[in-house]
Amino acid sequence: MLNYFSNYFLQTLGRQSQKKSQSKRLYKLNHKILIACLGLFVFSLFVVQNPSGAKTQRELKPDELYELVRLIVEQNFLDSHYNGQDLDIWSVDRRYKDKIKTYDDSKKAVQTMLASLNDRYTRFLDKEEYKDELQAIDAKLPGIGIQIGLDKAQKIVVIAPIQGTPAFKVGLRPKDEILEVDGTSTTGLSIEEVSGKIRGTPGTNVKLLILRGEEKKEYQITRAEIKVDSIPEGQARKINNNICYIHLTTFISHDASKELAEKLKQLGNCPGLILDLRNNPGGLLDNAITIANMFLEDGQDIVSTVDRDGYVVTKATDKNRLISYKGKLVVLTNEGSASASEILSGALKDHGRAVLVGEKTFGKGLVQLVRDLPDGSGINITTAKYLTPNGTDIHKIGIQSNHKVKLTEQNLKDKQGPWFADFDNIINPDQNLEKTKDIQLAKAIEVMKKILETSVK
C-alpha cells in the first residue's frame, strides 16, 4: 500500500520535500479556482483539480481509499496543525488496522477523521455526490428541477421549483411536503436519499405524493436535463427609462458571465444598473472575475488567495471584456450572498465602483480544493483563504452594505423581502418593480435615482 501511495503522490501532488517555489509554481499552473454552487455545495469556494472523467476510474481497496484521503488532507489542509492534533494518529495502521473492510467502513472512517478537523467545508463526496457536484458546475442536472430541504419539523419539503422545469410546469410550490417518491415513504430518509430517488434518466417518470396544507396530491413528472439559468426569465428588465435591473442567482454555470453580458446588451441604454446578488451562494471564480471585468478599469485587483504557506495569488482585471458597462451601479446583498457574490461585491465596493444596499453578506472567505479520487469519489478540502482588494479578510464577518436595510420577521410575513422569493411574483414576471413591496429593492431604486440626479447636476 505504501508503494502505491508514494507513486500516486509523485504523479499528482509532488513530494512534500520539493522546494516551495516548485510547489507554488505547480499550484499556480495546475489549479482551476472555483467558488460555491448550488444545493449541497452552497457557500463553498472550490479549487477543482483533475475532474472525474478525465482519466479511467479504478476501484481502491477500502483501506487504500481512507489512507489516500488522509494523505491528501495532510498535504493540503489550510490549518497545518490540523485542529491541534497530529494527523499521523489517524493513519490506517495506527487507527483502523484490519478494521476497514467495506466501502461504507472507509466512508465512515473518512468522515470521522474529517470531522476532527472542525471545518464544515472539508468533506468527503461519494461517487454520486461527486458526480452531482460536477454536474452542478456544468449547470446540467438530471431530474425534475426542484430544490429540497428540511423544514423546522425535519420534514422533506420543496424549497423552490426552478423556473421553466418539469416541477415548475406541473405546479409544485415552495413548502410542499414530499410524502412519497414512487410509492416509497420519505419518513426517516435523508435529503440525499430523497434526492437520489427523484433523480433519474431524462424522459423517465417519477411519481411524488405531496402534502400541501391539509390536501394530499399526486404528481406524475417526466424527468429532464435541467439547465440552471443564472438569470431566470423575467429577472432582467428595465425598471424605468433610466434604471435597469438584473437578478444574478448563481455564478455556478460556465455561461453565467455570458448570460449577464447578453442581458445587458438586450436591455440597451442603462444609465443606472441594479445588480441583485441576494441569495446568490456563489459559483465559478472565473465568472466573478469576468463580471468584475465588465465594471472595473484595467489592472484593478479583484481578489487574492492565500495558502497555508502564505503564498498569495492575486487576480486582476484586464482588457479582455465581454462587455464594458460604464453606467452607475448599485448592488443588492443579503446574508445569502456568499463566496463569488462576496468577491464581486467586495471588489466593486473597495474600488468605489458600486454602492451596496441591503444586509451584510454571508462571510465565506475560505477556499476548498476539490480533488477527485481514482474510484470516482472526491473530497473537498479547505486549502486557502481569500482577501478583497483592500486586503480585508471577510470570513465570518461578511461585507457591510453602504445602505443597510434589515428585514424583520414582520417584513417577511408581509412579503416585503426579496420579490423573487415569493412564488406568486415569479409566475407573474410582468409586475412593475418600481411599485415593489420588496423594501430592499425599493431602497436600491431610491439610492439609484439620487445617484443619477446628482450625476446630471
Summary of the structure (lengths in Angstrom):
residues: 457
radius of gyration: 23.2
end to end distance: 74.1
largest distance: 78.3
contacts: 1482
relative contact order: 0.13
helix: 33%
strand: 24%
